[in-house]
């Protein structure tokens, strides 16, 4: 696989994981605080290791968890 293909696979896997986590939190709001804590921890780990794109995606997802526009009515 080329570097571009690996990057696409990595980003797709991360996006899928975040979508699954979002659905779980949506169905059981008790999971939300623990998920926020883990997402923040993972954001710092990714940022510290230099994976700024993945860290930025996690930060955006964390903001979306609090944004009423992203919540279903």
C-alpha positions in Angstrom: 0.0 0.0 0.0 1.1 3.5 -0.7 1.5 6.1 2.0 -1.6 7.9 0.7 -3.7 4.7 0.9 -2.5 4.0 4.4 -3.4 7.5 5.5 -6.9 7.1 4.0 -7.4 3.8 5.8 -6.3 5.3 9.0 -8.6 8.3 8.7 -11.5 6.2 7.7 -11.0 3.9 10.7 -10.8 6.8 13.0 -13.9 8.3 11.6 -15.8 5.1 11.9 -14.8 4.7 15.5 -15.9 8.2 16.3 -19.3 7.6 14.6 -19.8 4.4 16.6 -18.9 6.3 19.8 -21.3 9.1 18.9 -24.2 6.7 18.4 -23.5 4.9 21.7 -23.4 8.3 23.6 -26.6 9.3 21.8 -28.4 6.2 22.9 -27.1 6.2 26.5 -26.2 9.7 27.7 -24.6 8.3 30.8 -21.7 7.3 28.6 -21.0 10.9 27.5 -18.8 12.1 30.4 -16.6 9.1 30.2 -16.3 9.4 26.5 -15.4 13.1 26.7 -12.7 12.2 29.2 -11.2 9.5 27.0 -11.5 11.6 23.9 -9.6 14.5 25.6 -6.9 12.0 26.8 -6.6 10.6 23.3 -6.4 14.1 21.8 -3.4 14.9 24.0 -1.7 11.6 23.2 -2.2 12.2 19.4 -1.1 15.8 19.6 2.0 14.9 21.7 3.1 12.2 19.2 2.7 14.7 16.3 -0.4 13.3 14.7 -2.0 16.8 14.6 -4.6 15.8 11.9 -6.1 13.0 14.0 -5.9 15.3 17.2 -7.8 18.0 15.3 -10.5 15.6 14.2 -10.9 14.4 17.8 -11.1 18.0 19.0 -13.8 18.7 16.4 -15.8 15.7 17.5 -15.5 16.7 21.1 -17.0 20.1 20.2 -19.7 18.5 18.2 -20.8 16.5 21.3 -21.7 19.8 23.0 -23.2 21.5 20.0 -27.0 21.4 20.0 -27.0 21.6 16.1 -25.5 18.0 16.1 -28.0 16.5 18.4 -31.1 14.8 17.1 -34.4 16.2 18.1 
